[in-house]
Structure formats: C-alpha cells, structure tokens
C-alpha cells in the first residue's frame, strides 16, 4: 500500500519498464527529507519487484548514484539478476540480486 499511486507505468517490455513518479505530495516523498523530497532507496527494490513481478529476498549489491525526485521519469532495465535505474539516459542506481 505504501507504493499506491507512487508511480505510473508509461512503457513496459520484458526487460525494460519506464515509470513516471508522482508529485511531491505523495506520502513517500513527505516522509523522506520533507524539505527536499527524494525517493527512498528501498522503494527502488519495491518498484522493481512490482513491475517485473518478482519476489526480492536477497540483495547482493546496490549502488545509489543520484537521487530520484518527484515527477521524474525512471527507466528500470533488467538483465537476469542485474538491474539498472536510469533517468535522462544517465544511470542513477543499480543493484544485483
């Protein structure tokens, strides 16, 4: 329920999903740095779990390079157990299951 209304799927294929984050009024943005809303790191995993319909039980490695902001468009790319999250063709995070 925490992710309800957080994002909208714009495009979807087997290994790539494009989502648009909701605006700063979504509760998830209000809870994490209220004066400077960013997407909390754990939600990257939750979103990937939902959009790729997988159950994430173990994260071997993760790296957060830049914050994701309200209203931002994110591209989730999957190659086996490796995931990249991009925005404006720039990688902002990645993780390995």
C-alpha positions as CSV (number, residue, x, y, z in Angstrom):
1,X,0.0,0.0,0.0
2,X,3.0,2.3,0.5
3,X,3.6,2.4,-3.2
4,X,-0.1,3.0,-4.2
5,X,-0.1,6.0,-6.5
6,X,3.7,6.5,-6.3
7,X,4.3,5.8,-10.0
8,X,2.6,5.2,-13.3
9,X,3.9,2.7,-15.9
10,X,4.4,4.5,-19.2
11,X,6.0,1.7,-21.2
12,X,6.7,-2.0,-20.5
13,X,8.6,-4.8,-22.1
14,X,10.1,-8.0,-20.7
15,X,13.4,-6.4,-19.6
16,X,12.6,-2.7,-19.6
17,X,9.9,-0.6,-17.8
18,X,9.5,3.1,-17.9
19,X,7.7,4.7,-15.0
20,X,6.8,8.3,-14.0
21,X,7.0,9.2,-10.3
22,X,4.1,11.0,-8.7
23,X,4.4,14.6,-7.5
24,X,5.9,15.7,-4.2
25,X,2.5,15.3,-2.4
26,X,2.8,11.5,-2.3
27,X,3.3,10.4,1.3
28,X,6.6,8.6,0.5
29,X,8.2,11.9,-0.6
30,X,6.9,13.7,2.5
31,X,8.5,11.2,4.8
32,X,12.0,11.3,3.4
33,X,13.7,14.7,3.7
34,X,10.4,16.7,3.8
35,X,12.1,20.0,2.7
36,X,14.0,18.2,-0.1
37,X,11.8,15.2,-1.3
38,X,13.6,12.3,-2.8
39,X,12.7,8.7,-3.5
40,X,13.9,6.5,-0.5
41,X,16.4,3.8,-1.6
42,X,14.3,0.8,-0.5
43,X,11.5,1.8,-2.9
44,X,13.7,1.1,-5.9
45,X,13.6,-2.6,-4.9
46,X,9.8,-2.5,-4.2
47,X,9.1,-0.9,-7.6
48,X,11.3,-3.4,-9.4
49,X,9.5,-6.2,-7.6
50,X,6.1,-5.0,-8.7
51,X,6.9,-4.0,-12.3
52,X,8.9,-7.2,-13.1
53,X,6.6,-9.4,-10.9
54,X,9.5,-10.9,-8.9
55,X,10.0,-11.7,-5.3
56,X,13.2,-10.0,-4.0
57,X,14.5,-11.8,-1.0
58,X,18.3,-11.1,-1.2
59,X,20.2,-8.1,-2.5
60,X,23.9,-8.9,-3.1
61,X,24.9,-5.4,-4.1
62,X,23.4,-2.0,-4.6
63,X,24.6,1.5,-5.5
64,X,22.7,4.7,-5.5
65,X,24.4,7.3,-7.6
66,X,21.9,10.2,-7.8
67,X,18.6,10.8,-6.1
68,X,15.2,10.2,-7.9
69,X,12.9,13.2,-7.5
70,X,9.1,13.7,-7.7
71,X,7.7,13.8,-11.2
72,X,10.8,12.2,-12.6
73,X,10.7,9.5,-15.3
74,X,12.7,6.4,-14.5
75,X,13.8,3.5,-16.7
76,X,14.2,0.2,-15.0
77,X,16.3,-2.2,-17.0
78,X,16.8,-5.9,-16.1
79,X,19.4,-8.3,-17.3
80,X,19.0,-11.6,-15.4
81,X,19.6,-10.6,-11.7
82,X,21.2,-7.2,-12.6
83,X,19.1,-4.1,-12.5
84,X,19.9,-0.5,-13.7
85,X,17.7,2.5,-13.0
86,X,18.2,5.4,-15.4
87,X,16.9,8.9,-15.7
88,X,17.6,11.1,-18.8
89,X,19.8,8.4,-20.1
90,X,22.0,8.6,-17.0
91,X,22.3,5.7,-14.5
92,X,21.1,6.8,-11.1
93,X,21.1,3.4,-9.3
94,X,21.8,-0.3,-9.8
95,X,21.5,-3.5,-7.9
96,X,22.2,-7.2,-8.1
97,X,20.1,-9.9,-6.6
